[in-house]
Amino acid sequence: MVYAIDRMDNGIAICECLESGDRLELEINHLPENAKEGDVIRREGDGYVVDQALTKQRKDELTDRMNRLFKKHSS
């Protein structure tokens, strides 16, 4: 399963499954040390790893959407 970290609060990371949309709550100490909001994580062995390529792809797609949205409104 692949999850996007939506937010971190009070030691809990709220994650959304990119395949099903289901929500997962993980203790932050179960995340990779460098994980942050917006990162995509995937289960690997007994833990999780940040999927750098998928994280970059999602951030690029969001940036593109925002740019198109603001371009429409500024015309």
MOPAC internal coordinates of N, CA, C and O (Angstrom, degrees):
PM7 1SCF
backbone

  N    0.0000 0     0.00 0     0.00 0    0    0    0
  C    1.4509 1     0.00 0     0.00 0    1    0    0
  C    1.5260 1   110.03 1     0.00 0    2    1    0
  O    1.2310 1   121.54 1   -32.10 1    3    2    1
  N    1.3337 1   114.65 1   147.90 1    3    2    1
  C    1.4534 1   121.91 1  -179.49 1    5    3    2
  C    1.5296 1   107.72 1  -120.71 1    6    5    3
  O    1.2310 1   120.82 1   -47.55 1    7    6    5
  N    1.3349 1   116.03 1   132.45 1    7    6    5
  C    1.4573 1   121.76 1  -176.30 1    9    7    6
  C    1.5228 1   110.62 1  -128.29 1   10    9    7
  O    1.2310 1   120.92 1   -32.78 1   11   10    9
  N    1.3310 1   115.84 1   147.22 1   11   10    9
  C    1.4604 1   121.41 1   170.85 1   13   11   10
  C    1.5224 1   107.07 1  -103.73 1   14   13   11
  O    1.2310 1   120.76 1   -46.61 1   15   14   13
  N    1.3202 1   116.15 1   133.39 1   15   14   13
  C    1.4692 1   120.08 1   178.10 1   17   15   14
  C    1.5216 1   107.37 1   -78.86 1   18   17   15
  O    1.2310 1   121.07 1   -67.23 1   19   18   17
  N    1.3273 1   115.55 1   112.77 1   19   18   17
  C    1.4590 1   121.66 1  -178.50 1   21   19   18
  C    1.5244 1   110.90 1   -79.31 1   22   21   19
  O    1.2310 1   120.96 1   129.90 1   23   22   21
  N    1.3186 1   115.77 1   -50.10 1   23   22   21
  C    1.4685 1   119.73 1  -179.81 1   25   23   22
  C    1.5208 1   109.80 1  -159.78 1   26   25   23
  O    1.2310 1   121.61 1   -17.78 1   27   26   25
  N    1.3386 1   114.52 1   162.22 1   27   26   25
  C    1.4636 1   121.82 1   176.90 1   29   27   26
  C    1.5157 1   107.49 1  -127.49 1   30   29   27
  O    1.2310 1   121.24 1   -50.61 1   31   30   29
  N    1.3298 1   115.24 1   129.39 1   31   30   29
  C    1.4578 1   119.02 1  -176.84 1   33   31   30
  C    1.5235 1   109.18 1  -154.15 1   34   33   31
  O    1.2310 1   120.49 1   -47.12 1   35   34   33
  N    1.3064 1   116.66 1   132.88 1   35   34   33
  C    1.4644 1   122.48 1   176.10 1   37   35   34
  C    1.5297 1   112.94 1    52.04 1   38   37   35
  O    1.2310 1   120.63 1  -138.03 1   39   38   37
  N    1.3246 1   116.39 1    41.97 1   39   38   37
  C    1.4548 1   120.70 1   176.34 1   41   39   38
  C    1.5190 1   115.07 1    79.29 1   42   41   39
  O    1.2310 1   120.40 1  -173.36 1   43   42   41
  N    1.3365 1   116.83 1     6.64 1   43   42   41
  C    1.4649 1   121.62 1  -179.16 1   45   43   42
  C    1.5284 1   109.16 1  -120.98 1   46   45   43
  O    1.2310 1   120.82 1   -43.53 1   47   46   45
  N    1.3294 1   116.05 1   136.47 1   47   46   45
  C    1.4636 1   121.94 1   173.63 1   49   47   46
  C    1.5259 1   107.78 1  -102.41 1   50   49   47
  O    1.2310 1   120.68 1   -54.62 1   51   50   49
  N    1.3286 1   116.30 1   125.38 1   51   50   49
  C    1.4542 1   122.08 1   176.08 1   53   51   50
  C    1.5275 1   106.42 1   -95.14 1   54   53   51
  O    1.2310 1   120.70 1   -60.66 1   55   54   53
  N    1.3237 1   116.26 1   119.34 1   55   54   53
  C    1.4558 1   122.02 1  -175.01 1   57   55   54
  C    1.5200 1   109.76 1  -121.30 1   58   57   55
  O    1.2310 1   121.03 1   -29.77 1   59   58   57
  N    1.3422 1   115.63 1   150.23 1   59   58   57
  C    1.4562 1   120.96 1   177.26 1   61   59   58
  C    1.5175 1   109.17 1  -116.71 1   62   61   59
  O    1.2310 1   120.85 1   -50.23 1   63   62   61
  N    1.3254 1   115.98 1   129.77 1   63   62   61
  C    1.4543 1   121.11 1   177.48 1   65   63   62
  C    1.5217 1   108.20 1   -70.26 1   66   65   63
  O    1.2310 1   119.72 1   -55.52 1   67   66   65
  N    1.3201 1   118.15 1   124.48 1   67   66   65
  C    1.4562 1   121.80 1  -177.44 1   69   67   66
  C    1.5235 1   112.02 1   -72.82 1   70   69   67
  O    1.2310 1   120.03 1   161.11 1   71   70   69
  N    1.3138 1   117.56 1   -18.89 1   71   70   69
  C    1.4625 1   120.52 1  -179.65 1   73   71   70
  C    1.5230 1   112.06 1   -88.12 1   74   73   71
  O    1.2310 1   119.88 1   138.38 1   75   74   73
  N    1.3202 1   117.84 1   -41.62 1   75   74   73
  C    1.4636 1   120.71 1  -173.49 1   77   75   74
  C    1.5255 1   114.09 1  -112.81 1   78   77   75
  O    1.2310 1   120.43 1   161.88 1   79   78   77
  N    1.3325 1   116.78 1   -18.12 1   79   78   77
  C    1.4624 1   120.08 1  -175.68 1   81   79   78
  C    1.5177 1   113.11 1    83.80 1   82   81   79
  O    1.2310 1   120.08 1   178.08 1   83   82   81
  N    1.3295 1   117.45 1    -1.92 1   83   82   81
  C    1.4642 1   121.22 1   178.70 1   85   83   82
  C    1.5228 1   110.22 1   -64.60 1   86   85   83
  O    1.2310 1   121.03 1   -26.71 1   87   86   85
  N    1.3035 1   115.64 1   153.29 1   87   86   85
  C    1.4518 1   121.97 1  -179.97 1   89   87   86
  C    1.5229 1   110.21 1  -100.29 1   90   89   87
  O    1.2310 1   121.26 1   -37.41 1   91   90   89
  N    1.3150 1   115.20 1   142.59 1   91   90   89
  C    1.4610 1   122.35 1   178.93 1   93   91   90
  C    1.5182 1   107.69 1  -130.92 1   94   93   91
  O    1.2310 1   120.56 1   -48.09 1   95   94   93
  N    1.3184 1   116.53 1   131.91 1   95   94   93
  C    1.4611 1   121.52 1   175.02 1   97   95   94
  C    1.5175 1   108.00 1  -108.39 1   98   97   95
  O    1.2310 1   121.06 1   -56.73 1   99   98   97
  N    1.3298 1   115.57 1   123.27 1   99   98   97
  C    1.4673 1   121.84 1   179.76 1  101   99   98
  C    1.5176 1   109.33 1  -122.87 1  102  101   99
  O    1.2310 1   120.91 1   -35.94 1  103  102  101
  N    1.3111 1   115.86 1   144.06 1  103  102  101
  C    1.4576 1   118.74 1   170.52 1  105  103  102
  C    1.5233 1   106.92 1   -66.85 1  106  105  103
  O    1.2310 1   120.86 1   -42.28 1  107  106  105
  N    1.3196 1   115.96 1   137.72 1  107  106  105
  C    1.4627 1   120.71 1  -176.63 1  109  107  106
  C    1.5259 1   111.66 1   -57.43 1  110  109  107
  O    1.2310 1   120.20 1   148.20 1  111  110  109
  N    1.3195 1   117.22 1   -31.80 1  111  110  109
  C    1.4654 1   118.86 1  -179.42 1  113  111  110
  C    1.5343 1   112.39 1   -69.80 1  114  113  111
  O    1.2310 1   119.30 1   173.14 1  115  114  113
  N    1.3261 1   118.93 1    -6.86 1  115  114  113
  C    1.4591 1   122.18 1   174.78 1  117  115  114
  C    1.5241 1   112.14 1   -91.03 1  118  117  115
  O    1.2310 1   120.68 1   172.89 1  119  118  117
  N    1.3275 1   116.31 1    -7.11 1  119  118  117
  C    1.4641 1   121.25 1   178.97 1  121  119  118
  C    1.5226 1   110.27 1   -87.79 1  122  121  119
  O    1.2310 1   120.37 1   -20.02 1  123  122  121
  N    1.3339 1   116.90 1   159.98 1  123  122  121
  C    1.4672 1   119.08 1   172.48 1  125  123  122
  C    1.5291 1   109.48 1   -59.72 1  126  125  123
  O    1.2310 1   120.76 1   -29.80 1  127  126  125
  N    1.2999 1   116.15 1   150.20 1  127  126  125
  C    1.4632 1   122.16 1  -176.38 1  129  127  126
  C    1.5271 1   113.23 1   -55.33 1  130  129  127
  O    1.2310 1   119.94 1   145.07 1  131  130  129
  N    1.3291 1   117.72 1   -34.93 1  131  130  129
  C    1.4618 1   121.23 1  -175.13 1  133  131  130
  C    1.5260 1   113.27 1   -94.68 1  134  133  131
  O    1.2310 1   119.29 1  -174.07 1  135  134  133
  N    1.3335 1   118.97 1     5.93 1  135  134  133
  C    1.4629 1   121.59 1  -176.63 1  137  135  134
  C    1.5224 1   111.14 1   -68.73 1  138  137  135
  O    1.2310 1   121.52 1   -36.38 1  139  138  137
  N    1.3535 1   114.69 1   143.62 1  139  138  137
  C    1.4702 1   120.47 1   178.68 1  141  139  138
  C    1.5204 1   108.98 1  -144.97 1  142  141  139
  O    1.2310 1   120.73 1   -10.95 1  143  142  141
  N    1.3271 1   116.22 1   169.05 1  143  142  141
  C    1.4585 1   121.06 1   179.41 1  145  143  142
  C    1.5259 1   109.88 1   -56.11 1  146  145  143
  O    1.2310 1   120.89 1   -42.87 1  147  146  145
  N    1.3283 1   115.91 1   137.13 1  147  146  145
  C    1.4575 1   121.47 1  -179.46 1  149  147  146
  C    1.5163 1   113.36 1    94.76 1  150  149  147
  O    1.2310 1   120.11 1   162.26 1  151  150  149
  N    1.3226 1   117.40 1   -17.74 1  151  150  149
  C    1.4677 1   120.20 1   179.49 1  153  151  150
  C    1.5274 1   110.62 1   -71.43 1  154  153  151
  O    1.2310 1   121.35 1   -28.32 1  155  154  153
  N    1.3230 1   115.03 1   151.68 1  155  154  153
  C    1.4573 1   121.91 1   173.72 1  157  155  154
  C    1.5256 1   106.84 1  -101.65 1  158  157  155
  O    1.2310 1   121.10 1   -50.45 1  159  158  157
  N    1.3182 1   115.50 1   129.55 1  159  158  157
  C    1.4604 1   120.82 1   179.26 1  161  159  158
  C    1.5231 1   109.09 1  -119.91 1  162  161  159
  O    1.2310 1   121.84 1   -27.05 1  163  162  161
  N    1.3110 1   114.09 1   152.95 1  163  162  161
  C    1.4660 1   119.37 1   175.70 1  165  163  162
  C    1.5185 1   108.94 1  -135.84 1  166  165  163
  O    1.2310 1   121.87 1   -30.11 1  167  166  165
  N    1.3196 1   114.02 1   149.89 1  167  166  165
  C    1.4612 1   120.89 1   179.08 1  169  167  166
  C    1.5202 1   109.11 1   -70.12 1  170  169  167
  O    1.2310 1   121.14 1   -48.31 1  171  170  169
  N    1.3126 1   115.42 1   131.69 1  171  170  169
  C    1.4661 1   120.50 1   176.92 1  173  171  170
  C    1.5154 1   107.72 1  -143.72 1  174  173  171
  O    1.2310 1   120.86 1   -66.27 1  175  174  173
  N    1.3200 1   115.95 1   113.73 1  175  174  173
  C    1.4669 1   119.70 1  -176.92 1  177  175  174
  C    1.5131 1   109.96 1    64.47 1  178  177  175
  O    1.2310 1   120.92 1    52.45 1  179  178  177
  N    1.3219 1   115.84 1  -127.55 1  179  178  177
  C    1.4668 1   121.28 1  -179.20 1  181  179  178
  C    1.5207 1   112.94 1   -92.33 1  182  181  179
  O    1.2310 1   120.11 1  -177.35 1  183  182  181
  N    1.3330 1   117.40 1     2.65 1  183  182  181
  C    1.4593 1   119.44 1  -176.11 1  185  183  182
  C    1.5160 1   112.38 1  -139.58 1  186  185  183
  O    1.2310 1   121.36 1    23.94 1  187  186  185
  N    1.3096 1   115.01 1  -156.06 1  187  186  185
  C    1.4600 1   122.57 1  -178.69 1  189  187  186
  C    1.5181 1   109.69 1  -128.03 1  190  189  187
  O    1.2310 1   120.66 1   -28.63 1  191  190  189
  N    1.3236 1   116.35 1   151.37 1  191  190  189
  C    1.4633 1   122.47 1   174.12 1  193  191  190
  C    1.5214 1   107.83 1  -129.42 1  194  193  191
  O    1.2310 1   120.74 1   -28.60 1  195  194  193
  N    1.3264 1   116.19 1   151.40 1  195  194  193
  C    1.4592 1   121.18 1   175.39 1  197  195  194
  C    1.5245 1   107.81 1   -78.96 1  198  197  195
  O    1.2310 1   120.80 1   -52.06 1  199  198  197
  N    1.3273 1   116.08 1   127.94 1  199  198  197
  C    1.4658 1   121.92 1   175.59 1  201  199  198
  C    1.5279 1   106.53 1   -89.69 1  202  201  199
  O    1.2310 1   120.73 1   -84.88 1  203  202  201
  N    1.3304 1   116.21 1    95.12 1  203  202  201
  C    1.4600 1   121.76 1  -174.37 1  205  203  202
  C    1.5333 1   112.01 1   -60.95 1  206  205  203
  O    1.2310 1   120.34 1   137.94 1  207  206  205
  N    1.3331 1   116.96 1   -42.06 1  207  206  205
  C    1.4660 1   120.56 1  -177.21 1  209  207  206
  C    1.5209 1   111.14 1   -65.95 1  210  209  207
  O    1.2310 1   119.86 1   134.83 1  211  210  209
  N    1.3189 1   117.88 1   -45.17 1  211  210  209
  C    1.4642 1   120.77 1   179.75 1  213  211  210
  C    1.5254 1   111.32 1   -69.65 1  214  213  211
  O    1.2310 1   120.21 1   144.32 1  215  214  213
  N    1.3161 1   117.21 1   -35.68 1  215  214  213
  C    1.4648 1   120.50 1   175.80 1  217  215  214
  C    1.5232 1   109.90 1   -60.97 1  218  217  215
  O    1.2310 1   119.95 1   132.95 1  219  218  217
  N    1.3213 1   117.70 1   -47.05 1  219  218  217
  C    1.4685 1   121.36 1   179.33 1  221  219  218
  C    1.5238 1   110.79 1   -62.63 1  222  221  219
  O    1.2310 1   120.34 1   136.45 1  223  222  221
  N    1.3300 1   116.95 1   -43.55 1  223  222  221
  C    1.4609 1   120.52 1  -179.95 1  225  223  222
  C    1.5299 1   111.00 1   -59.60 1  226  225  223
  O    1.2310 1   120.04 1   133.94 1  227  226  225
  N    1.3358 1   117.53 1   -46.06 1  227  226  225
  C    1.4709 1   120.89 1   179.78 1  229  227  226
  C    1.5222 1   111.34 1   -64.74 1  230  229  227
  O    1.2310 1   119.85 1   138.89 1  231  230  229
  N    1.3281 1   117.90 1   -41.11 1  231  230  229
  C    1.4666 1   120.37 1   179.33 1  233  231  230
  C    1.5233 1   110.60 1   -65.71 1  234  233  231
  O    1.2310 1   119.93 1   139.56 1  235  234  233
  N    1.3285 1   117.73 1   -40.44 1  235  234  233
  C    1.4669 1   121.02 1   177.46 1  237  235  234
  C    1.5272 1   111.06 1   -63.33 1  238  237  235
  O    1.2310 1   120.21 1   138.61 1  239  238  237
  N    1.3482 1   117.20 1   -41.39 1  239  238  237
  C    1.4623 1   121.04 1   178.59 1  241  239  238
  C    1.5262 1   111.01 1   -63.94 1  242  241  239
  O    1.2310 1   120.23 1   137.79 1  243  242  241
  N    1.3257 1   117.17 1   -42.21 1  243  242  241
  C    1.4637 1   120.50 1   178.65 1  245  243  242
  C    1.5270 1   111.46 1   -65.26 1  246  245  243
  O    1.2310 1   120.49 1   138.77 1  247  246  245
  N    1.3180 1   116.67 1   -41.23 1  247  246  245
  C    1.4653 1   120.65 1   177.81 1  249  247  246
  C    1.5204 1   110.29 1   -62.03 1  250  249  247
  O    1.2310 1   120.24 1   136.85 1  251  250  249
  N    1.3223 1   117.14 1   -43.15 1  251  250  249
  C    1.4602 1   121.96 1   178.56 1  253  251  250
  C    1.5263 1   110.90 1   -61.38 1  254  253  251
  O    1.2310 1   120.31 1   134.63 1  255  254  253
  N    1.3318 1   117.02 1   -45.37 1  255  254  253
  C    1.4720 1   120.77 1   177.92 1  257  255  254
  C    1.5185 1   111.71 1   -60.30 1  258  257  255
  O    1.2310 1   120.60 1   135.11 1  259  258  257
  N    1.3221 1   116.45 1   -44.89 1  259  258  257
  C    1.4709 1   120.52 1   180.00 1  261  259  258
  C    1.5222 1   110.54 1   -62.95 1  262  261  259
  O    1.2310 1   120.38 1   137.10 1  263  262  261
  N    1.3163 1   116.88 1   -42.90 1  263  262  261
  C    1.4657 1   120.23 1   179.18 1  265  263  262
  C    1.5200 1   111.50 1   -61.76 1  266  265  263
  O    1.2310 1   120.15 1   137.17 1  267  266  265
  N    1.3356 1   117.32 1   -42.83 1  267  266  265
  C    1.4663 1   120.66 1   178.61 1  269  267  266
  C    1.5221 1   111.12 1   -65.98 1  270  269  267
  O    1.2310 1   120.26 1   140.11 1  271  270  269
  N    1.3273 1   117.11 1   -39.89 1  271  270  269
  C    1.4583 1   121.63 1   179.39 1  273  271  270
  C    1.5180 1   111.09 1   -62.63 1  274  273  271
  O    1.2310 1   120.43 1   132.22 1  275  274  273
  N    1.3328 1   116.79 1   -47.78 1  275  274  273
  C    1.4496 1   119.69 1  -178.42 1  277  275  274
  C    1.5328 1   111.39 1   -70.40 1  278  277  275
  O    1.2310 1   120.33 1   149.16 1  279  278  277
  N    1.3286 1   116.98 1   -30.84 1  279  278  277
  C    1.4601 1   120.89 1   177.37 1  281  279  278
  C    1.5196 1   109.80 1   -64.37 1  282  281  279
  O    1.2310 1   119.57 1   138.54 1  283  282  281
  N    1.3434 1   118.43 1   -41.46 1  283  282  281
  C    1.4580 1   122.72 1   177.70 1  285  283  282
  C    1.5197 1   111.64 1   -60.16 1  286  285  283
  O    1.2310 1   121.12 1   136.85 1  287  286  285
  N    1.3226 1   115.46 1   -43.15 1  287  286  285
  C    1.4563 1   120.17 1  -175.61 1  289  287  286
  C    1.5211 1   113.65 1   -78.91 1  290  289  287
  O    1.2310 1   120.00 1   163.06 1  291  290  289
  N    1.3075 1   117.61 1   -16.94 1  291  290  289
  C    1.4589 1   118.84 1  -178.99 1  293  291  290
  C    1.5233 1   112.05 1   -93.85 1  294  293  291
  O    1.2310 1   120.10 1   173.17 1  295  294  293
  N    1.3398 1   117.41 1    -6.83 1  295  294  293
  C    1.4694 1   120.66 1  -179.69 1  297  295  294
  C    1.5038 1   111.46 1   -81.70 1  298  297  295
  O    1.2310 1   120.10 1   180.00 1  299  298  297

